[in-house]
Amino acid sequence: MISRDEILKPIWYAFTALDLDRNGKVSKSQLKVLSHNLCTILKIPHNISALEEHFKDDDEGPVSTQGYMPYLNMFILNKIQSNFDFAELNNMCWTLSAPKHISSKNLLISDKDTFKLWCIFNFLSEDKYPLHIVTEELEYFLRMLLAAVGYSWNEGRFEDYKMRLSAKKHHMNAWELIELIGLGHFTKGINPQTVSMGINEVYQELVLDVIKQGYMMKKGHKRKNWTERWFKLHLNYISYYVSEDLIEQKGCITLDRNCCVESLPDKDGRKNLFIIKCVEKSFEISASDKKTKQEWIQAIQDCIVRIRQGLSSSHRESRQKRRELRNRMKAEQEMMENRMRQLQLANESKQAQLEAMKNLHEASLRGDLEEQRRLQTQAELLERYRQDLEQEKMARMQMEEQVIEKSSEVEQYFQRMQELEDMYRQLKQALEDERQAKEDEEVLRKLQSRLLQEEASKRLELEQIHLQQQEVLSQSQKEKVELEKEKAEKERALQAAQEQLENLEKQRQGAQEEYMAITKKLERASNKTKTWKHKVSKHEGLLRIVQPGNKKPCKMTNWGEAAFTETELNQMEKIWQENKNRSLDGQ
């Protein structure tokens, strides 16, 4: 069943088409017409009084989207059944919105092709409004379109276009996509009829969920005659028509978890036979050749497996995986950006601390210069009054002793400053080693993921080859010689695939070993960072800045007046208390 998000996309276009002033508001009379058409297409009984009751407080003014969405969810979308025609809904919404955007453009494609491009855009667009398509989904669609028309992919041209698109914005709307294809930016030189066929093929695959289609012969149930029919395989059913114009449908084969498909031996002059067994009846079908027969059997078997596992179509599942991958990559990118901002803030903090240390050093140098000038002046005065003033001589000697003491303190301060600078340099180097180790870990993780994906694809290819071998062994005796040749080729392919699988396993083991090495390196870097941080914090507490003396009473110790700082005394008191407690515990 079509999801509610996919149903809302064309309805959004119809609503915005009715918004003539582009202010997000539509008159009530227009909403009545839109609601009536939606109920008719979705096969829901239309309750006119419900709309009047919902908007009874706003009879005269316009009705906004905030008012219409609750009504749409309650009285229309909640009552949807699975038997409505989604293509008819698209046609109605397209008829309302297309004339305002398409009529004035000279496109190289027909109106039907523009409608199909619009439907493809709605399938690939994000579930956010206004609707847009990201560059990854645009590349996915263009690759499918060029593959359908038989042209190779031009990576350089798309990269140039993506750069121009990124310069303006990171996404495009439906009308820009129609203009991109309609004006031939990526289909230049291709026949317009070929482009139309490619658009139709992509439209049937993505929007209509047509997995496979083509002519085959079908055996009748009553007259047992063989008639050529055009078959279309969907996930849950196979419809067959008189011809590929799809005008007259002759029947439908419903697929469920109890169905199975098997190959049949040639009989009654018919070759390439297989049978689809359902609960009520079975269908015998003859393909044009062995390759076509095998492709149909494989496609039908895949549909039955998906039904048993409760999965949706391959394109819808692939679209969901791409969206989840984009969301996961976006979350990882945001996490990495937050981590980088934290590291940058930490670096700026360390730079500020280093700048403060540098300013302290300059202040100390200026103090030394002032001290030298003062000593020089004092020496001149002492030389002038040396003979007459003996007491001043004693004062000068005391002053010189103080200067020597301060010089020794300044030297110790310079030495501690140098040690702190060395510690900060080593801390910075440890942080850089940690960042590099994390980058190596991320590269190895991506490499390991890619190797695991390749290993899984090779295993799948190996299982398919094994299945093909089993099916070839069940052929008739008449084709025994050909089957033996094919079996030899399949065995060589199997052996090559096994060798490739072994090589991939060795590469994965090597990547795992490198990942363990990088992990150990990261742990060493983290331990080293923690060690230096502890040392820095320990030395910062012991640092004492040279500054003018305090007039308050100084603490006296056994080593003299103010021989230790407050931090040193607290630390010594803490050590003394621990030794005292330890001795008491020992007693």
N, C-alpha and C positions, 0 to 999 in steps of 0.2 A: 504494500500500500504506500502511496505517496505521502511523505512526511508533511507535517503542518508548515514547517519552514519553507519547503518548496512551493506549497500552495500560496503562502503569503507573498512570495516574490512577484508573480504576475498581478496579484490584487493591488500591491503597492504601486505598480505602474499605472493601473487603471485609476486609482485614487489620485495620484499626482497629476494625471491628465485632466481630471475634473477641477483641480486647483488652478483656476485661471490666473489669479493674482499672485500665485506662488508664495502665499503666506501661511501655508499649512492648514487652510480651512476650506471646507466645501459646504455648499448650501444643502439644506435638508431634502429638498426635492430631488436633487441629483443623487443623494445617498439612497433615497427610496428606489430610484431606477437601478442603481448599481446593486443594491441588496436583492432586488427582485430577480435580476439577471443571474446573480451568483446562486441564489436558491434554485433557479430553474436548471442551471448547468450541473450543480452539485446534487440535484434530485432531493432537495429538502423542502418540506412544506413551508410556504412563505406566510409569516404572521405579520400583517401590516400593523396591527395594533401594538405589537411589541416595540417596533421602532418609534411610534408615537409616544408610548409610555416611557421609553428610555430617555427621550429628549423632551419631555413635557415641560421642563423648566427653561427651555431655550427655543421657544416656538418661532421667534422672529429673527434672531441673529443667526450667524453661520455656526456650523458644528465643526469642532476641531478634531484632529486625529486622536487626541486623548479621549474624546468622548465616543468616537466610533469604534475604536479597538475593543473596548469591553463588550459592546453589542456584537461585533463580528465574532469574537471568541465564544460568547455565550449562546447566541441564537443561530450561528451558521457553522463555524468550525467545529464546535463540540458535537454537532449532529451529522457530520460527514460519514458516509458509508463508502465502502470500497468499490462500488459499482458505477461511479461517475467517470466521465471521459475527461482526462486531464488535458488532452490536446484541444478539446473544445473550450476549456477554460483559458488556455493560452491564446487561442484565436480571438476570443472575446476581448481579453485585456489588450492584446496586440492591436486590435481594431481601434480601441480608444486612444492608445498612446502613440502609435506609429505616425499618423499624419502630421503631428506637431514637430517631428524630428527627422523624418525621412523624405518628405515630399519635395523639399528644396535642394536636395543633393543629387548630383549626377553620378550615380553609381553604375558600375559595370556588371552588377549582378541583378537578378530578378527580385520581385517582391517576395516570392516564396523563399528564396535563399536568405533574404534579410530576416524574414520571420524565423527561419531555422537557426541563423546566427544568434538572434535574440534569445531563443530557447536554450541554445548551447551556453550562452553567457549566464543565464539564470541558473543553469546546472552547476557551472564552475565558480560562480561568484560566492563571496563570503556572506555569512548570515548576519550582516550588519547593514544598516541603512544610513545614507543612500547606498544602494548596491554598487559594488565595484569588484574588479577582478585583479588579483595580484600578479606580479610578473611571472611567478613560477607556474601558475595555472595558464597564463597566456602562452608561455613557451610550450606547455603540455598540449594545448589545443593546436598551435601552429605546427608542431611536429606531427600530430595525427593528420592534419589537413594535407601537409606536403607529402606524407607517406601515402595517403589515399590517392593523390593525383600522380604518384610515381616520381616525385622530385626529391633530391637529396636536401638535407638540412644545411643551411648556411649559418654557421655559428657566428661568424664575424658580423654579418648584417644584423643579426638579432642583438648582438652585444652593443652595436652602435645605436640601435633603436632604444635599447634598454637604458643606455646612458642619457639619451635625449629625454626619455620619459622620466628618469630619476631627477633630471635637472628641474622639471616642473612639479612632479608628484610621483608617488610610488605605486599608483594604480590607475585604472581607466574604467569608464562606464560603458554601458551597452552600446550607446550610439557611437562612441569613439571606436569600439571594436568593429562595428558594422562599416564605419568609414574606412578603417584600416584595411579590411578585406575587400570592400566594395571598390576602392580606388586602386587596388592592386599593388600595395606597398611590398608585400611578400610573395605575390603571385604574378609578378611582372613577366610577360612573355609566355604565360600559360593560357591555353584556349579557355575562354569563359565557360564553355560547355563542360570542359574537364573540371574546372573549378566548382561548377554547380554540382557535378557528380561527387566530387570530394566532400563538399559541404553536406550533401545528402547522406553520404556514408557515415561521416562523423556524427551527424544528427541522429541517425538510426542507432548507432552504437551507444552514445551517451544518453540521449533523451528518451528514446523509445526502448532502450535495453534490448536491442536485437543482437543476439550473440552470433548467429550464423544464419545465412539464407541462400537459397539456390533451388534449381530444378532437380527433381528425382521422380522415380516411378513408384506408385503406391498401389497395392493390391486391394481390390474392393472386398467388402464383407459379404455382400449378397451374391453378386454375379461372378465374383472371383476374377474379374478382369483387371488388367494393369493399365493405369492412366497416369499421364505425366501431370505433376502438380508443382506449384511454387511453394516451398516450405520456408517458414520463418521461425527460428528458435528463440524463445525468450526463457527467462529463468524458470518460470512455473508452467509454461505451456508451449506447444508447437502448433501454430496455425498454418493451414495450407489452402492455397487459392488456385483458381483456374490458370492464371498467368501472373506475371510479376507486376502488372498494373494494380493489383490488389482490389479490383472492382468486385469480384464475386468470390466470397469465402465459401469453401466446401466443407470445412470441418475444423476441429480443434482437438489436440491431444493434451490432456491435462497431466502434468508431471507432479508426482508427490513422492514421499519417502519410501513407498512400497513399489514403485516402478523400477524396471531394470531394462538394460539394452544389451543384446547379444548378437554376435555374428552368426550367420547361417551359411551352410554350404550351398553351392550352385545347384539349382533344380529347375526343371521345366523350361530349360533354355535361358534362364535368368541368372545373371552373375552379380557379384558384389552385393549380396543380400544381407540384411540385418533386420532384427525384429525388436520392437518396443513393447514390452509386456507391462500392462496396467492391470488394476484390480478387476475392472469390468471386461475388458477385451484387449487383444493384442493387434499390432499394426506391422505388417510386413512391407519393407521398403527396399527398393533397388537403386543403388547409386550408379553414377556414370563410370567410375573407375575405382580401383582399390584405394588410392589416396583419398579421394572424396569420401568413400565409405568410412575409412579409418578416422578422418577428421570429424565426421558427423557422430560416430560412436563415441569418440573422446569428448566432444562438446556436450552431448547429451548426458554422458556419465558424470562430467564435472557439474552440470546443473543438478543432478540428483544428489550428488555428494553435498553440494551447498545447501540444498533443501533439508537434508538430514541433519546438517550441522547448524541450521537456522541462520545462515549467512545471507546477505543481500547480493546483488549483482557485483561482478568484479570491478566495474568502473566506479560504482558507488563506494565500495569498500576501499578501492585505491584512493578515491577523493578524500575519504575520511582519514586514511593513514597520512596522506600528504598534509592535511590540516593539522592533525595531531603532531606531525613532525615539525611543522612551522611553529606551532605554539610551544613545543618543547625547546626548539632552538631559540625562540624569542625569550623564553624564561631563562635559559642558560646564558644568553647574551646579557640580559639585565643583571643576572647574578654576577657575571664577570665584570660588568661596568661598576656595580656596587663595590666589588672587591678592589678594583683599580682606584676608585675614589677613596676608599679607606686607606689604601697604601699611599696614595698621593697626600692625603691629610697627615698621615704619620710622618711622611718624608718632610712635609712642610713644617711640622712641629719640630722635628730634629734639626732642620735648617735654622729655625728660629732660636733653638737652644744654642746651636753653634755660633750664631750671630751674637747672642747675648754674651757668650764666653769671649768672643773676639772683642766686644766692646769693653768687657772687664779688663782684658789684657791691655788695651790701649789706654784705659784709665790708669792702670798701674804704671805704664811707661811715662805718662804725663806726670804722675806723682813722683817718680824717680827724678825726672828733669827738674821739677820744682824743688825737690830735696837737694839736688846738686847745687842749684842756684843759691838756695838758702845757706848751705854749708860754705859756699864760696864767700858769701857776704859775711858770714859769721867769722870765717878765717881772717878776712881783712880787718874786721873790728878787733879781734883778739890780738892781731899783729900790732895794731896801733896802740892798744892799752895793755900789752902783755907785761911790761915792766912795772906798771903802777897798780894793776889789779890782779892779785894772785888768786883771789876767790873766783874771778871770772875764768881763770885758767882751769880750775877744778870743774866748773860748770861745762866748759868746752869739752873736757875729757869725758864727762858723763854723757854729753850729747853724742860724741863720737861712738861711745859704746852702744847707745841706743840705735844709732844709724847702722852699726854693724849687725845688731840683732834684727833690725827690720830688713836689711839686705838678705840675711839668711832666710827670713820668713818669705820674702819675695821669691827667692830661688826655689824654696819648697813649693810655693804656690805655682810657679811656672812649670815645675816638674809634674805636679798633679794635673795642670791644664794639658800638658803633653800626653799624659796617660789617658785622660778623658777623650782627647781627640783621636788617639789610636783606637780606643774602644769603640768610638762612634764609627770610625772607618770600617773596623771589622764587623760591627753590627750591620752597616749598610751592605757590605759584601755578603754577609749571611742572608740578608733579605733578598738580595739579587739571586743568590744560589737557590733559595727557596722558590722564587718566581720562575726561574728557568726550569727547575725540576718539575713544577706543576705544568708548565708548557709542554715539556717532554712527555709527561704522563698523559696529557690531553691528546697529543699526536699519536702516541701508542694506542690509546683507547679507540681513536677513530680508525687506526689501521687494523686493530683487532676486530672491530665491528664489521669493517669491509671484508676481512678474511672470513668471518663467520657467515656473512651473507653469500659470498662466493661458494663457501662450502655447502651451504644449504641448497643453493641453485644446482650445484653439481650432484648433490644427493637426489634432488628431484629429477634431474636429467637421468641419473642412474636408474631410478625407479621406473621412469617412463620407458627406458630402453628394455628393462626387465619385463614390463607388461607387454611391450611389443613382441618380445621373444615368445612369451606364453601364447599370445594370440596367433603368431605365425605358426607355432607348433600344432594348432588346432585346425589348420587348413586341410583340404582334401588331398588324397593320395596323388591326384594328377599333377599337383603343383609341388611335389616333393623336391624335385631337383632345384627349382627356383627358391623354395623355402630354405634349403640347405645353404645355398649361396648367400641369401639374405641373413641367415643365422650366423654365418661366418663373419659377415660384415658387422652385424650387431655385436658379436663377441669382441671384435677388434675395437669397436667404438666403446664397448663396456670396459675393456681393459685400459683404453686410453683415459676414459673418465675416472677409472679407479686410480690410475697413476696420478692424474691431476688432483684427485681428492687427497691422495697421500701427500703430494707436494703441498697442498693447501694446509693439511694438518701439521706438517713440519713447520711451515711458515707461521701458523698460529701458535705453535709451541715456542718458536723463537720469539715471536712478539710477546708471548706471556712471560718468558724469561726476562726480556728487556723491560717489560712492565714491572716485574718484581724488583729488578735492579733500580729502576727509577724511583719506585716506592721506598726502597731502603735509603736511597740518596736523599729523598724528600724528608724522611724521618731524621736522618743525620743533620740535615740543614735546619729542621725545626728545633732539634735538641741544642744545636749550636746557637741558634737565635735566642732560645730561652736562657742559656748559660750566660751569654753576653748581656742580655737584659738584666739578669740578676746582679752581675758584676757592676754594671753601670748604676743601678739603683743603690747598691751598697756603697759605692764610692761617692755618689752625690750627697749622701748624708754626712760624710766626713769632710766635705769641702768647706773651707772657711774663708770668707772674703775679707781682705784687708780693708779696714775702715776706721774712722776716728774712734777714739776711746769713749767710753760711757762715764758720765759723772756719778752714776749710781755706785754703791759699794760692790766691789768685785768679790767673787768667791775665793777663799783661801784654801789651798791644798798643800800637801807635803812637798810639792815641787815649786811652790811659790804662788804669787798672786795671779789668778786667771791663767793658769798654765794649760787648762783644757777648755774646750768649748762645751756648750750645753749638750750637744749631741754626743760628744765623747764621754762626758760624765754619765749621761743616761745609759750609754752602752756598757760602760764599766760597772755601773750599779746593777744592770740587768745580769751581767756575767757573775758578779759577786752573789746575787740572790740565787741564781741557778746552782752555783757551787754549794751555797748554804743549804738549799733544799735537798741536794743530792747527798750531803753528809748526814742530814737528819734522816733521810730515808734509809741510809746505810746502817744507822744506829737502831 
